[in-house]
Amino acid sequence: MVFFVTLLFVSGVLFGYYLLAPLSINFLGTYQVSESVKNTITINSYISILTTLTLASGLVFQLPVVVFFLSKFGIITPGFMRTYRRHAMVVILIVAALITPSPDVSSQLLVSLPLFLLYELSIFISGYVTRKPGAENLEFHLLFHKKCFSRLITPLIGCFTFYFCYLFLFRFHDMTIEKIRNGLSKYVPEPALEHCVQWITHYRFHLRITRGRHSKYGDYRPPKNGKGHIITVNHDLNKYAFLITYVHEVAHLTTFLRTKTLRDPHGPEWKKEFKNLIHPLLNTQVFPDDLLPHVRKYISNPAATSCTDVDLLRALKKYNHDADQWQHLEDLKEGTLFRIRTGRVFIKKQLMRKNFLCIDPRTKHKYTINPLVEVQPV
């Protein structure tokens, strides 16, 4: 008996050392929470996880020994184990999924396969014990044990299943939030990042970072044809312009949730929502000192787009990535030939109230263009 106990324990230790431990250490060593957090593996942590995995495997491999003694005392029988083989398989798969750190199915099957074999071996051992001469015929206890086992195993399987689903969903939820946080960190100021992520997780909308659009900075689309709320924002905005546009579109979403209509998209309800959303962000940790007064002035009576506020637009342009390559139309001399971002070419003429009169040299058509449009002299 001592020989078999030792053999099973050593087999479990070898399985844990050569199969389970390398998979676990490789996964844990390469897994990263984010690029800013570096994994630091110490010799103590390495030995700790290696010892835990190998000893746990050695103990799990003692299943046939445990079944041997339970069969000796008449607690279980071969028929009992065969009857609940499917239940045991479910429990084994759940346990394998929980103790395997890597999410791939192959690793979980690699762990569960020896447990399946040990269970079948345990059935054989239980049958051998109950057939030995002199052993009591304990089959009359089967009905009693079935009832006890069903009362015990049903809530146990339910608990394992609930725990596994909770663990999977919690890990998936954390990974999703981390992915959103990493994606948004490139587009918004860091102190405003958590607010932006919380809006996505709370309102469950789909955020699309789109190519640069000259007609608009962003937009909001309500649920339609089975699709949820969608918000799009141009990728080429600087962080502060992106944040204002993002809050602008989230205000459309919250207004729609309240009114169930987009009939008056920039009316009093939208202005109220916009002010409430952006108010926690109105501080010097989010916006620079030279930009904050212009943002405060704009939200006192927000318009359909920040482009209508010349002072705010001029202040935001300073933080554009390519501010050195482009000028404002108002900075050019009259008669200068210039092109805009779409590639069209115009000639600058006199100021007409708020906008400049410009002429297309090819068609001779006249246009009025905002003085803060970004241009390049030709």
C-alpha positions in Angstrom: 0.0 0.0 0.0 2.8 2.4 0.9 4.4 1.7 -2.5 1.2 2.7 -4.4 0.7 5.8 -2.3 4.3 6.9 -3.0 4.0 6.0 -6.7 0.8 8.1 -7.1 2.2 11.0 -5.2 5.5 11.0 -7.2 3.5 10.8 -10.4 1.5 13.8 -9.4 4.6 15.8 -8.5 6.2 14.9 -11.8 3.0 15.9 -13.6 2.9 19.2 -11.8 6.6 19.9 -12.3 6.9 19.0 -16.0 3.5 19.9 -17.4 1.3 22.1 -15.1 4.1 24.4 -13.7 5.7 25.3 -17.0 2.3 26.3 -18.4 1.4 28.3 -15.4 4.7 30.1 -15.0 4.9 30.9 -18.8 1.4 32.4 -18.7 1.9 34.4 -15.5 5.4 35.5 -16.6 4.2 36.9 -20.0 0.8 38.3 -18.8 0.8 42.1 -18.6 -1.9 44.3 -16.9 -0.7 47.2 -19.0 2.5 48.5 -20.8 3.3 50.7 -17.8 3.3 47.8 -15.3 6.3 45.5 -15.6 6.4 42.0 -14.3 9.0 41.4 -11.6 9.6 37.7 -10.9 11.6 36.9 -7.8 13.1 33.6 -6.8 10.7 33.4 -3.8 7.6 33.8 -6.0 9.0 31.3 -8.5 9.7 28.7 -5.8 6.3 29.4 -4.1 4.2 28.8 -7.2 6.3 25.8 -8.2 5.9 24.2 -4.7 2.2 24.9 -4.6 1.5 23.4 -8.0 3.6 20.3 -7.5 2.3 19.5 -4.0 -1.3 20.1 -5.1 -0.8 17.8 -8.1 0.7 15.1 -5.8 -2.3 15.3 -3.4 -4.9 15.2 -6.3 -3.2 12.0 -7.6 -4.1 10.4 -4.3 -7.7 10.1 -5.5 -7.5 6.2 -6.0 -6.2 5.9 -2.4 -9.0 7.9 -1.0 -11.5 5.8 -3.0 -9.9 2.6 -1.7 -10.5 3.6 1.9 -14.0 4.9 1.2 -14.9 1.6 -0.5 -13.4 -0.3 2.4 -15.7 1.6 4.8 -18.7 1.1 2.5 -19.2 4.8 1.7 -19.0 4.4 -2.1 -19.3 1.5 -4.5 -18.4 1.0 -8.2 -22.0 1.3 -9.2 -22.3 4.5 -7.3 -19.2 6.0 -9.1 -20.4 4.8 -12.6 -23.9 6.3 -12.0 -22.4 9.7 -11.2 -19.6 9.5 -13.8 -21.1 12.4 -15.8 -21.4 14.6 -12.7 -17.8 13.8 -11.8 -16.6 14.8 -15.3 -18.4 18.2 -15.0 -16.7 18.8 -11.6 -13.3 17.8 -13.0 -13.6 20.2 -16.0 -14.6 23.0 -13.6 -11.7 22.3 -11.3 -9.3 22.1 -14.2 -10.6 25.4 -15.5 -10.1 27.0 -12.1 -6.6 25.8 -11.4 -5.3 26.4 -15.0 -4.2 30.1 -15.2 -4.1 30.2 -19.0 -7.5 30.6 -20.7 -6.9 28.2 -23.7 -8.9 25.0 -23.8 -5.8 22.8 -24.5 -4.3 23.6 -21.2 -7.5 22.8 -19.3 -7.9 19.5 -21.1 -4.3 18.7 -20.4 -5.0 19.1 -16.7 -8.4 17.3 -16.7 -7.2 14.2 -18.7 -5.2 12.7 -15.8 -8.1 13.4 -13.4 -10.4 11.5 -15.8 -8.0 8.6 -15.9 -7.6 8.6 -12.1 -11.4 8.6 -11.7 -11.7 5.5 -14.0 -8.8 3.9 -12.0 -10.7 4.6 -8.8 -13.8 2.8 -10.2 -11.7 -0.3 -10.9 -10.1 -0.1 -7.4 -13.5 0.3 -5.8 -14.7 -2.8 -7.7 -11.7 -4.8 -6.7 -12.2 -3.9 -3.0 -15.9 -4.8 -2.9 -15.2 -8.1 -4.7 -12.5 -9.2 -2.2 -13.4 -12.3 -0.2 -14.7 -11.5 3.2 -15.7 -8.0 2.2 -19.2 -7.0 3.0 -21.7 -6.7 0.2 -22.5 -3.0 0.6 -24.8 -2.6 -2.4 -27.8 -2.3 -0.1 -26.4 1.1 1.0 -26.4 2.4 -2.6 -29.9 4.0 -2.5 -29.1 5.8 0.7 -25.8 7.0 -0.6 -27.3 8.1 -3.9 -29.8 10.3 -2.0 -27.0 11.8 0.1 -24.7 12.2 -2.8 -27.4 13.9 -4.9 -28.2 16.3 -2.1 -24.5 17.1 -1.7 -23.3 17.1 -5.3 -26.1 19.2 -6.8 -25.4 22.3 -4.8 -21.7 21.7 -5.0 -21.8 21.6 -8.8 -24.0 24.7 -8.7 -21.5 26.5 -6.5 -18.6 25.5 -8.7 -20.4 26.6 -11.9 -21.4 29.9 -10.4 -17.9 30.6 -9.1 -16.4 29.7 -12.5 -18.8 31.9 -14.4 -18.3 34.7 -11.9 -14.5 34.4 -12.2 -14.7 34.3 -16.0 -17.0 37.2 -16.3 -15.1 39.3 -13.7 -11.8 38.6 -15.4 -13.4 39.4 -18.8 -15.0 42.6 -17.4 -11.6 43.7 -16.0 -9.8 42.9 -19.2 -12.5 44.8 -21.2 -12.2 47.9 -19.0 -8.5 47.8 -19.2 -8.6 47.6 -22.9 -11.0 50.6 -23.1 -8.7 52.5 -20.7 -5.6 51.8 -22.8 -7.4 52.7 -26.0 -8.7 56.0 -24.7 -5.5 57.1 -22.9 -4.0 58.2 -26.3 -6.9 60.6 -26.9 -7.9 62.3 -23.7 -6.0 64.0 -20.8 -5.0 61.5 -18.2 -7.0 63.1 -15.3 -10.2 62.8 -17.4 -9.6 59.2 -18.4 -11.6 57.5 -15.6 -14.6 59.7 -16.3 -14.6 58.8 -19.9 -14.2 55.1 -19.2 -17.0 55.1 -16.6 -19.4 56.7 -19.1 -18.7 53.8 -21.6 -19.3 51.1 -18.9 -22.3 52.8 -17.4 -24.2 53.8 -20.6 -23.0 50.8 -22.7 -22.4 52.6 -25.9 -19.9 51.8 -28.7 -17.2 54.4 -29.2 -15.6 54.6 -32.6 -12.5 56.6 -33.3 -12.9 57.6 -36.9 -10.7 59.2 -39.6 -10.6 63.0 -39.7 -13.8 64.5 -41.0 -14.0 68.1 -42.1 -17.7 68.4 -41.8 -17.9 67.4 -38.1 -15.7 66.4 -35.1 -18.1 63.7 -33.8 -21.6 62.5 -33.8 -24.1 60.3 -31.9 -26.5 57.7 -33.2 -29.3 56.2 -31.1 -30.1 52.5 -31.1 -31.4 51.3 -34.5 -31.9 47.8 -36.1 -30.7 46.0 -33.1 -27.5 48.1 -32.7 -26.9 50.0 -29.5 -25.8 53.6 -28.9 -22.9 54.6 -31.1 -20.6 57.6 -30.6 -17.9 58.6 -33.1 -15.1 61.1 -32.6 -12.4 62.1 -35.1 -8.9 60.6 -34.3 -6.9 63.7 -35.4 -8.2 66.0 -32.7 -5.9 67.1 -29.9 -6.6 65.7 -26.4 -8.6 68.7 -25.3 -10.7 69.1 -28.5 -11.3 65.3 -28.3 -12.5 65.5 -24.7 -14.9 68.4 -25.4 -16.3 66.6 -28.5 -16.6 63.3 -26.5 -18.5 65.0 -23.7 -20.7 66.8 -26.3 -21.7 63.4 -27.8 -22.3 61.7 -24.5 -24.6 64.6 -23.6 -26.6 63.7 -26.7 -26.9 60.1 -25.4 -28.0 61.1 -21.9 -30.5 63.6 -23.4 -31.9 60.8 -25.6 -32.3 58.5 -22.6 -34.3 61.2 -20.8 -36.4 62.5 -23.7 -36.5 59.5 -26.1 -36.2 61.9 -29.0 -33.6 63.9 -31.0 -36.1 66.5 -32.1 -34.2 69.4 -30.5 -30.6 68.1 -30.4 -29.0 71.2 -29.0 -31.9 72.5 -27.0 -32.1 73.3 -23.2 -32.1 69.6 -22.2 -28.9 68.9 -24.1 -27.2 72.1 -22.7 -28.1 71.0 -19.2 -26.7 67.5 -19.7 -23.6 68.8 -21.3 -22.9 71.2 -18.4 -23.5 68.4 -15.8 -21.1 66.0 -17.6 -18.3 68.5 -18.1 -18.5 70.3 -14.8 -16.3 67.7 -12.8 -13.6 68.2 -15.5 -13.4 72.0 -15.2 -10.1 72.2 -13.4 -6.5 72.9 -14.2 -5.6 69.2 -13.8 -7.6 68.5 -17.0 -7.4 71.7 -19.0 -4.3 74.0 -19.1 -4.5 77.4 -17.5 -4.7 79.3 -20.8 -7.5 77.0 -22.1 -9.7 76.7 -19.0 -11.2 80.2 -19.2 -12.3 79.7 -22.8 -13.9 76.3 -21.9 -15.8 77.9 -19.0 -17.0 80.7 -21.3 -18.1 78.2 -23.9 -20.2 76.0 -21.6 -22.1 79.0 -20.2 -24.1 78.7 -23.4 -22.8 75.8 -25.4 -23.5 75.7 -29.2 -24.0 72.9 -31.7 -20.2 72.8 -32.2 -17.2 74.3 -30.6 -16.2 75.7 -34.0 -18.7 78.5 -33.5 -16.8 79.9 -30.5 -13.8 81.6 -32.2 -11.9 82.2 -28.9 -12.2 78.6 -27.9 -11.3 77.3 -31.3 -8.2 79.6 -31.4 -7.1 78.4 -28.0 -7.6 74.7 -29.0 -5.6 75.1 -32.2 -2.5 75.8 -30.1 -2.4 72.2 -29.0 -2.8 70.5 -32.4 -0.1 68.0 -33.3 0.7 69.7 -36.6 0.2 73.3 -35.4 3.6 74.4 -37.0 2.6 73.1 -40.4 -0.7 74.9 -40.7 -1.8 78.5 -40.3 -5.1 80.2 -39.7 -6.7 81.9 -42.6 -6.8 85.2 -40.7 -3.0 85.2 -40.5 -2.6 85.3 -44.3 -2.4 88.5 -46.3 -5.1 89.5 -48.7 -4.6 88.0 -52.1 -2.6 85.0 -50.9 -3.1 81.7 -52.7 -3.7 78.9 -50.1 -5.1 75.4 -49.8 -7.2 73.8 -47.1 -6.9 70.3 -45.7 -9.2 68.9 -48.3 -6.7 70.0 -51.0 -8.9 72.7 -52.6 -7.1 75.9 -53.4 -8.5 79.5 -52.9 -7.4 83.1 -53.1 -8.0 85.1 -49.9 -10.0 88.3 -50.3 -11.5 90.9 -47.9 -13.3 90.2 -44.6 -17.1 89.9 -44.8 -18.4 90.6 -41.3 -17.1 87.4 -39.6 -15.7 85.3 -42.5 -13.3 86.0 -45.3 -14.4 86.1 -48.9 -12.4 83.6 -50.9 -12.4 82.7 -54.6 -11.7 79.4 -56.3 -9.1 80.3 -59.0 -10.3 77.5 -61.3 -14.0 78.1 -61.3 -14.1 81.7 -60.1 -16.8 80.8 -57.6 -16.9 82.8 -54.4 -17.0 81.3 -50.9 -17.0 82.6 -47.3 -14.5 80.8 -45.1 -14.1 80.9 -41.3 -11.0 82.9 -40.3 -9.8 80.0 -38.1 -9.7 77.4 -40.9 -6.3 75.8 -41.1 -4.6 76.6 -44.4 -1.2 76.4 -46.1 0.1 79.1 -48.5 0.7 77.7 -52.0 
